[in-house]
Amino acid sequence: MSDFLALESLGSFAVMVFVVTLVVQFTKSMVKKKFSDYVVRYEAFVVALILVFAWNGYVGFFGGNINEIILKVLLCVLNAMIVTVAAIGSYDVIADPKAEKKWPAGVVNTGKLVRNADRDL
């Protein structure tokens, strides 16, 4: 069981998404006690950013001159965004697989706003 989650496997996309989802699920109740629900998304991004930077630091990704390092830092931020979106999306699919979009009054499936008199009743 010691190699269920190994440091070497953390570099893969799927494992990083899994770890971000797991950490956020265990900590979001603490975050929601002090902040609004949307802050959980920022929490997921911070967790992903820490993991991406930690992994890339571990493998020696940040070598080179200052221009290369700046580009590598930007790449890490973009990778953290991708991991965050995947983690949030995977949780939504697992938690509510039959979710349907609820349209507010006055909006039809096309997304266009219509007047109540123009609706088919």
Backbone as JSON, one array per atom type, in Angstrom:
{
  "sequence": "MSDFLALESLGSFAVMVFVVTLVVQFTKSMVKKKFSDYVVRYEAFVVALILVFAWNGYVGFFGGNINEIILKVLLCVLNAMIVTVAAIGSYDVIADPKAEKKWPAGVVNTGKLVRNADRDL",
  "N": [[0.82, -1.19, 0.0], [2.14, 1.15, 0.22], [2.92, 2.23, -2.17], [0.68, 3.26, -3.37], [0.11, 5.97, -3.79], [2.62, 7.37, -5.07], [5.54, 9.48, -5.09], [6.66, 9.75, -7.6], [4.51, 9.24, -9.28], [2.97, 11.47, -9.03], [3.49, 13.35, -10.93], [1.93, 12.84, -13.14], [-0.93, 13.78, -15.08], [-3.52, 12.8, -14.41], [-3.22, 11.81, -11.79], [-2.5, 14.14, -10.46], [-4.85, 15.67, -10.75], [-6.57, 14.02, -9.31], [-5.43, 14.22, -6.7], [-5.72, 16.97, -6.16], [-8.54, 17.17, -6.2], [-9.14, 15.47, -4.04], [-7.84, 16.74, -1.82], [-9.17, 19.22, -1.79], [-11.8, 18.39, -1.3], [-11.59, 17.45, 1.3], [-10.95, 19.74, 2.69], [-12.73, 21.77, 2.08], [-14.98, 22.25, 3.69], [-14.0, 23.68, 5.86], [-13.2, 26.0, 4.56], [-15.62, 26.95, 3.53], [-16.9, 27.68, 5.86], [-15.91, 30.15, 6.53], [-15.87, 31.68, 4.2], [-17.51, 32.48, 1.04], [-19.2, 30.16, -1.22], [-17.96, 30.15, -3.77], [-15.28, 30.57, -3.3], [-14.08, 28.18, -2.93], [-13.29, 27.32, -5.41], [-11.1, 28.95, -5.91], [-9.51, 27.97, -3.9], [-9.04, 25.39, -4.88], [-7.48, 26.06, -7.1], [-5.21, 27.16, -5.83], [-4.24, 24.92, -4.44], [-3.67, 23.26, -6.64], [-1.73, 24.84, -7.89], [0.33, 24.85, -5.96], [0.96, 22.1, -5.96], [1.79, 21.73, -8.65], [4.01, 23.48, -8.84], [5.6, 22.35, -6.81], [6.07, 19.76, -7.79], [7.41, 20.34, -10.22], [9.63, 21.65, -9.23], [10.79, 19.55, -7.84], [11.6, 17.81, -9.9], [13.51, 19.31, -11.12], [12.89, 21.35, -12.95], [13.17, 24.11, -13.14], [15.56, 25.2, -14.17], [18.07, 27.17, -15.94], [18.31, 30.35, -17.72], [17.08, 33.64, -16.72], [14.97, 34.43, -18.41], [14.02, 31.97, -19.4], [13.17, 30.84, -17.0], [11.08, 32.54, -16.26], [9.22, 32.0, -18.3], [8.79, 29.3, -17.74], [7.61, 29.46, -15.23], [5.21, 30.75, -15.92], [4.17, 28.72, -17.52], [3.76, 26.77, -15.57], [1.72, 28.01, -14.08], [-0.34, 28.04, -16.0], [-0.64, 25.26, -16.36], [-1.54, 24.6, -13.81], [-4.0, 25.86, -13.87], [-5.33, 24.29, -15.77], [-5.35, 21.8, -14.46], [-6.93, 22.52, -12.28], [-9.44, 23.16, -13.47], [-10.06, 20.64, -14.51], [-10.2, 19.14, -12.14], [-12.34, 20.37, -10.76], [-14.37, 19.96, -12.62], [-14.42, 17.13, -12.77], [-15.29, 16.49, -10.22], [-17.87, 17.6, -10.26], [-19.12, 15.98, -12.18], [-19.04, 13.49, -10.91], [-20.38, 13.98, -8.48], [-22.94, 14.92, -9.23], [-24.21, 13.43, -11.6], [-26.41, 13.58, -13.33], [-27.07, 16.19, -13.76], [-28.86, 19.02, -14.84], [-29.1, 21.91, -16.85], [-30.54, 24.74, -15.46], [-32.7, 27.04, -16.58], [-33.19, 30.49, -16.16], [-36.24, 32.41, -15.6], [-37.69, 33.71, -18.53], [-35.7, 33.03, -20.28], [-34.91, 30.98, -22.96], [-33.99, 27.74, -24.34], [-32.1, 28.45, -26.27], [-30.64, 30.39, -25.21], [-31.21, 32.96, -25.63], [-32.74, 35.97, -24.65], [-36.15, 36.35, -24.15], [-39.36, 37.96, -24.42], [-42.1, 37.57, -22.14], [-44.56, 37.54, -23.48], [-43.9, 36.55, -25.96], [-43.44, 33.88, -25.68], [-44.17, 30.41, -26.21], [-47.01, 28.95, -24.98]],
  "CA": [[0.0, 0.0, 0.0], [3.0, 2.32, 0.27], [3.09, 2.8, -3.5], [-0.61, 3.67, -3.9], [0.33, 7.33, -4.29], [4.05, 7.59, -4.97], [5.98, 10.8, -5.52], [6.9, 9.7, -9.05], [3.24, 9.25, -10.0], [2.34, 12.78, -8.88], [3.73, 14.13, -12.14], [0.95, 12.58, -14.2], [-2.1, 14.66, -15.04], [-4.63, 12.16, -13.72], [-2.94, 11.75, -10.35], [-2.55, 15.5, -9.92], [-6.27, 16.01, -10.66], [-7.1, 13.24, -8.18], [-4.95, 14.77, -5.44], [-6.38, 18.27, -5.96], [-9.93, 16.88, -5.83], [-9.15, 14.89, -2.7], [-7.47, 17.77, -0.83], [-10.24, 20.22, -1.73], [-12.96, 17.8, -0.65], [-11.36, 17.34, 2.74], [-10.74, 21.04, 3.31], [-13.69, 22.79, 1.68], [-15.9, 22.61, 4.77], [-13.35, 24.75, 6.62], [-13.21, 27.21, 3.73], [-16.99, 27.43, 3.43], [-17.32, 28.28, 7.13], [-15.44, 31.53, 6.6], [-16.01, 32.37, 2.93], [-18.6, 32.04, 0.17], [-18.97, 28.9, -1.94], [-17.08, 30.29, -4.93], [-13.88, 30.6, -2.86], [-13.57, 26.81, -3.05], [-12.61, 27.24, -6.71], [-9.76, 29.54, -5.72], [-8.76, 27.0, -3.09], [-8.59, 24.33, -5.79], [-6.38, 26.6, -7.9], [-4.02, 27.29, -4.97], [-3.73, 23.56, -4.22], [-3.06, 22.81, -7.9], [-0.51, 25.63, -8.1], [1.36, 24.33, -5.05], [1.39, 20.79, -6.44], [2.53, 21.86, -9.91], [5.33, 24.05, -8.53], [6.38, 21.38, -6.02], [6.51, 18.69, -8.67], [8.41, 20.84, -11.16], [10.85, 21.88, -8.46], [11.35, 18.24, -7.52], [12.24, 17.22, -11.07], [14.54, 20.22, -11.62], [12.35, 22.03, -14.12], [13.4, 25.55, -13.12], [16.92, 25.57, -14.52], [18.22, 28.04, -17.1], [18.44, 31.78, -17.45], [15.89, 34.28, -16.15], [13.88, 34.39, -19.39], [13.46, 30.62, -19.39], [12.49, 30.62, -15.73], [9.81, 33.27, -16.31], [8.32, 31.22, -19.15], [8.47, 28.06, -17.04], [6.66, 29.82, -14.18], [3.93, 30.95, -16.61], [3.7, 27.39, -17.91], [3.25, 26.13, -14.35], [0.43, 28.63, -13.76], [-1.31, 27.52, -16.96], [-0.89, 23.86, -16.03], [-2.35, 24.58, -12.6], [-5.37, 26.2, -14.28], [-5.89, 23.11, -16.43], [-5.61, 20.81, -13.41], [-8.06, 23.03, -11.48], [-10.68, 22.97, -14.23], [-10.33, 19.2, -14.57], [-10.59, 18.68, -10.81], [-13.69, 20.86, -10.48], [-15.28, 19.27, -13.52], [-14.55, 15.72, -12.4], [-16.14, 16.42, -9.02], [-19.25, 17.88, -10.66], [-19.63, 14.81, -12.88], [-19.22, 12.41, -9.94], [-21.35, 14.36, -7.46], [-24.27, 15.08, -9.8], [-24.05, 13.03, -13.0], [-27.6, 13.86, -14.15], [-27.38, 17.61, -13.61], [-29.38, 19.7, -16.01], [-29.04, 23.36, -16.78], [-31.81, 25.37, -15.11], [-32.77, 28.35, -17.22], [-34.03, 31.44, -15.42], [-37.45, 32.84, -16.29], [-37.43, 34.63, -19.62], [-34.62, 32.53, -21.12], [-35.21, 29.69, -23.58], [-32.8, 26.91, -24.53], [-31.11, 29.05, -27.16], [-29.87, 31.34, -24.43], [-31.63, 34.32, -25.97], [-33.77, 36.52, -23.79], [-37.41, 36.62, -24.86], [-40.41, 38.54, -23.58], [-43.1, 36.58, -21.75], [-45.62, 37.49, -24.49], [-43.39, 35.84, -27.13], [-43.27, 32.47, -25.37], [-45.25, 29.47, -26.53], [-47.54, 28.41, -23.72]],
  "C": [[0.86, 1.26, 0.0], [3.19, 2.96, -1.11], [1.74, 3.13, -4.17], [-0.52, 5.06, -4.5], [1.81, 7.64, -4.07], [4.41, 8.97, -5.51], [6.2, 10.83, -7.03], [5.59, 9.77, -9.84], [2.54, 10.61, -9.93], [2.51, 13.64, -10.12], [2.73, 13.88, -13.25], [-0.28, 13.46, -13.99], [-3.22, 14.06, -14.2], [-4.42, 12.12, -12.21], [-2.99, 13.14, -9.74], [-4.0, 15.97, -9.79], [-6.9, 15.29, -9.47], [-6.69, 13.85, -6.85], [-5.6, 16.12, -5.15], [-7.83, 18.06, -5.53], [-10.02, 16.37, -4.4], [-8.86, 15.93, -1.63], [-8.6, 18.79, -0.68], [-11.47, 19.64, -1.04], [-12.8, 17.7, 0.86], [-11.25, 18.69, 3.43], [-11.83, 22.06, 3.0], [-14.7, 23.15, 2.76], [-15.31, 23.71, 5.65], [-13.38, 26.07, 5.86], [-14.61, 27.8, 3.69], [-17.51, 28.04, 4.74], [-16.96, 29.76, 7.2], [-15.71, 32.34, 5.33], [-17.22, 31.85, 2.16], [-18.21, 30.77, -0.57], [-17.96, 29.03, -3.07], [-15.61, 30.3, -4.55], [-13.26, 29.21, -2.94], [-12.84, 26.63, -4.39], [-11.21, 27.84, -6.63], [-8.89, 28.63, -4.87], [-8.21, 25.88, -3.96], [-7.42, 24.81, -6.64], [-5.1, 26.71, -7.07], [-3.41, 25.92, -4.71], [-3.04, 23.05, -5.48], [-1.76, 23.55, -8.16], [0.63, 25.13, -7.21], [1.87, 22.98, -5.55], [2.21, 20.88, -7.72], [3.93, 22.43, -9.65], [6.2, 23.06, -7.75], [6.91, 20.27, -6.91], [7.61, 19.17, -9.61], [9.71, 21.21, -10.45], [11.57, 20.58, -8.14], [12.11, 17.64, -8.7], [13.28, 18.14, -11.69], [14.14, 20.99, -12.86], [12.81, 23.49, -14.24], [14.86, 25.95, -13.37], [16.95, 26.52, -15.71], [18.35, 29.49, -16.71], [17.11, 32.37, -17.02], [14.72, 34.26, -17.12], [13.22, 33.02, -19.45], [12.67, 30.36, -18.12], [11.14, 31.33, -15.72], [8.8, 32.5, -17.16], [7.89, 29.92, -18.47], [7.48, 28.32, -15.9], [5.27, 30.05, -14.8], [3.33, 29.62, -17.06], [3.13, 26.64, -16.7], [1.89, 26.7, -13.95], [-0.65, 28.12, -14.71], [-1.64, 26.06, -16.7], [-1.75, 23.74, -14.79], [-3.8, 24.95, -12.93], [-6.05, 25.0, -14.93], [-6.24, 22.04, -15.41], [-6.81, 21.23, -12.57], [-9.38, 22.79, -12.2], [-11.05, 21.49, -14.31], [-10.79, 18.66, -13.22], [-12.01, 19.12, -10.47], [-14.7, 20.13, -11.36], [-15.47, 17.8, -13.17], [-15.41, 15.57, -11.16], [-17.6, 16.65, -9.39], [-19.88, 16.67, -11.35], [-19.91, 13.67, -11.9], [-20.34, 12.74, -8.96], [-22.78, 14.44, -8.0], [-24.25, 14.73, -11.29], [-25.25, 13.36, -13.9], [-28.02, 15.32, -14.05], [-27.86, 18.18, -14.94], [-29.31, 21.19, -15.78], [-30.42, 23.89, -16.47], [-31.79, 26.78, -15.67], [-33.65, 29.26, -16.39], [-35.24, 31.85, -16.26], [-37.09, 33.86, -17.38], [-36.32, 34.18, -20.55], [-35.03, 31.17, -21.67], [-33.91, 28.96, -23.85], [-31.74, 27.51, -25.43], [-30.23, 30.04, -26.41], [-30.26, 32.78, -24.71], [-32.76, 34.76, -25.03], [-35.01, 36.83, -24.62], [-38.4, 37.23, -23.87], [-41.41, 37.43, -23.25], [-44.2, 36.44, -22.79], [-45.18, 36.69, -25.72], [-43.24, 34.34, -26.9], [-44.45, 31.65, -25.87], [-45.72, 28.88, -25.21], [-48.23, 27.1, -23.93]]
}
